[in-house]
Amino acid sequence: MFDMEKLNSLLGDFQQKAKEAQEKDKQTIYTAKSGGGLLRVDVNGGGEVVDIEIDPSLLEDKDSLQILLISAINEAYAQVQDAKQKNAMGMLGNLNLFGQ
């Protein structure tokens, strides 16, 4: 039989775990490189760019720099989204909604 109190308790636990996961994610750094390592972008799990490292040789070629920067930022964001999806699926998998 479906227990509404248990559902409320599980949802409360889920919300707490989600908040804890968000805080942990903000401390995780995802790194993406492009141009054979000439450009590196670090993004935290909250989706904030926290560091960019550019090889000085790229400063002379604005077009290449822009392309490599866009590529690295997009890759770093993709890593963040993938991690968030995996974390969410893991949390949902740990819920026992039907008492089994």
Phi, psi and chi 1 to 4 in degrees:
 res  aa     phi    psi   chi1   chi2   chi3   chi4
   1 MET       -  146.1 -174.9  161.0 -174.7      -
   2 PHE   -77.1  127.1 -169.9   74.3      -      -
   3 ASP  -109.1  107.9 -175.0  -10.4      -      -
   4 MET   -64.5  -37.1 -167.4   61.0  158.6      -
   5 GLU   -64.2  -40.1  -74.0 -176.3   32.4      -
   6 LYS   -65.0  -40.2 -175.2  172.6 -177.6  178.4
   7 LEU   -60.8  -46.1  175.9   62.0      -      -
   8 ASN   -61.3  -40.8  -73.7  -25.5      -      -
   9 SER   -64.4  -44.3  174.6      -      -      -
  10 LEU   -63.9  -40.6  -73.0  171.9      -      -
  11 LEU   -65.7  -38.7  -70.0  176.0      -      -
  12 GLY   -63.4  -43.0      -      -      -      -
  13 ASP   -62.2  -41.6  -69.3  -14.7      -      -
  14 PHE   -62.0  -44.3 -179.1   76.0      -      -
  15 GLN   -62.2  -41.0  -73.4  176.4  -30.2      -
  16 GLN   -64.7  -44.4 -178.5   60.7   35.4      -
  17 LYS   -64.6  -36.8  -72.3  179.9 -177.6  178.9
  18 ALA   -63.7  -41.7      -      -      -      -
  19 LYS   -64.0  -43.3  -74.7 -180.0 -174.3  177.8
  20 GLU   -63.1  -39.7  -69.1  169.4    3.8      -
  21 ALA   -65.5  -38.6      -      -      -      -
  22 GLN   -63.3  -41.9  -77.0  178.5  -26.0      -
  23 GLU   -65.7  -41.8  -71.8  -56.7  -46.9      -
  24 LYS   -64.0  -41.4 -176.9 -179.9  175.0 -173.8
  25 ASP   -59.8  -38.7  -78.5  -11.8      -      -
  26 LYS   -62.9  -23.3  -77.9 -170.0  174.9 -175.3
  27 GLN   -91.2  -10.2  -63.5  176.1   17.8      -
  28 THR   -86.8  133.3  -56.9      -      -      -
  29 ILE  -109.1  130.6  -57.9  -62.5      -      -
  30 TYR  -109.9  133.2  -60.4   90.6      -      -
  31 THR  -118.0  134.9  -61.1      -      -      -
  32 ALA  -129.5  140.8      -      -      -      -
  33 LYS  -121.6  153.0  -64.0  179.0 -179.3 -179.3
  34 SER  -144.3  167.5   61.7      -      -      -
  35 GLY    65.3   34.4      -      -      -      -
  36 GLY    66.2   28.3      -      -      -      -
  37 GLY    93.0    4.7      -      -      -      -
  38 LEU   -71.7  -20.7  -66.6  175.0      -      -
  39 LEU  -135.4  133.0 -170.1  135.5      -      -
  40 ARG  -131.1  136.7 -172.3 -165.3   83.6 -131.0
  41 VAL  -124.9  131.7  173.2      -      -      -
  42 ASP  -111.1  130.0  -65.5  -24.0      -      -
  43 VAL  -128.3  137.2  175.6      -      -      -
  44 ASN   -83.8  170.8   69.6   16.3      -      -
  45 GLY   -64.3  -13.1      -      -      -      -
  46 GLY   -85.8   -1.3      -      -      -      -
  47 GLY    86.4   16.5      -      -      -      -
  48 GLU   -97.9  131.3  -59.8  167.3  -49.7      -
  49 VAL   -70.5  123.8  175.0      -      -      -
  50 VAL  -110.4  -17.4  -66.0      -      -      -
  51 ASP  -162.7  147.1 -167.1   23.2      -      -
  52 ILE  -136.2  130.9  -64.2  174.8      -      -
  53 GLU  -120.3  125.5 -173.7  175.0  -58.5      -
  54 ILE  -122.4  126.1  -58.4  169.0      -      -
  55 ASP   -65.1  134.4 -173.6  -83.0      -      -
  56 PRO   -56.0  -26.3  -24.3   32.1      -      -
  57 SER   -64.9  -23.4   65.9      -      -      -
  58 LEU   -77.6  -17.2  -70.4  173.9      -      -
  59 LEU   -67.7  -16.7  -61.8  176.7      -      -
  60 GLU   -87.6  -11.4  -61.6  170.0    9.7      -
  61 ASP  -129.0   88.6 -174.5   -4.5      -      -
  62 LYS   -58.3  -43.5 -179.8 -178.5  174.8 -173.2
  63 ASP   -61.9  -45.8  -68.2  -25.4      -      -
  64 SER   -64.3  -41.6  -67.8      -      -      -
  65 LEU   -59.4  -45.2  175.1   58.3      -      -
  66 GLN   -62.6  -44.8  -72.5  174.3  -36.7      -
  67 ILE   -62.5  -46.2  -68.8  166.8      -      -
  68 LEU   -67.0  -37.5  -65.7  174.7      -      -
  69 LEU   -65.2  -46.0 -171.3   55.8      -      -
  70 ILE   -60.0  -44.3  -70.3  167.9      -      -
  71 SER   -60.7  -47.3  175.0      -      -      -
  72 ALA   -66.8  -41.3      -      -      -      -
  73 ILE   -64.3  -45.0  -70.7  172.0      -      -
  74 ASN   -61.3  -40.8  -73.7  -21.7      -      -
  75 GLU   -65.1  -42.4  172.4   59.8   28.4      -
  76 ALA   -63.3  -43.1      -      -      -      -
  77 TYR   -64.2  -37.0  -77.7  137.1      -      -
  78 ALA   -63.0  -38.4      -      -      -      -
  79 GLN   -63.4  -42.3  -69.4  177.2   28.1      -
  80 VAL   -62.6  -47.2  170.1      -      -      -
  81 GLN   -63.2  -40.1  -68.0  -57.0  -35.8      -
  82 ASP   -63.1  -43.6 -174.7   48.0      -      -
  83 ALA   -64.3  -41.2      -      -      -      -
  84 LYS   -62.6  -41.8  -76.1 -177.9  179.5 -176.3
  85 GLN   -64.9  -43.3 -174.5  176.3   25.5      -
  86 LYS   -63.4  -41.8  -73.7  179.2 -177.3  175.7
  87 ASN   -63.7  -43.0  -72.2  -20.2      -      -
  88 ALA   -64.1  -44.0      -      -      -      -
  89 MET   -64.0  -37.1  -65.8  -56.0  -73.3      -
  90 GLY   -65.0  -41.5      -      -      -      -
  91 MET   -67.4  -41.7  -74.4 -167.7  -56.6      -
  92 LEU   -65.7  -35.4  -71.8  173.8      -      -
  93 GLY   -67.1  -25.5      -      -      -      -
  94 ASN   -85.4  -10.5  -69.7  -27.8      -      -
  95 LEU   -74.5  138.8  -75.6  179.3      -      -
  96 ASN  -118.2   76.7 -174.1    9.0      -      -
  97 LEU   -69.6  -25.8  -66.9  176.2      -      -
  98 PHE  -112.6   15.5  -60.2  104.4      -      -
  99 GLY    66.6   26.5      -      -      -      -
 100 GLN   -89.9      -  -63.0  175.7  -12.7      -
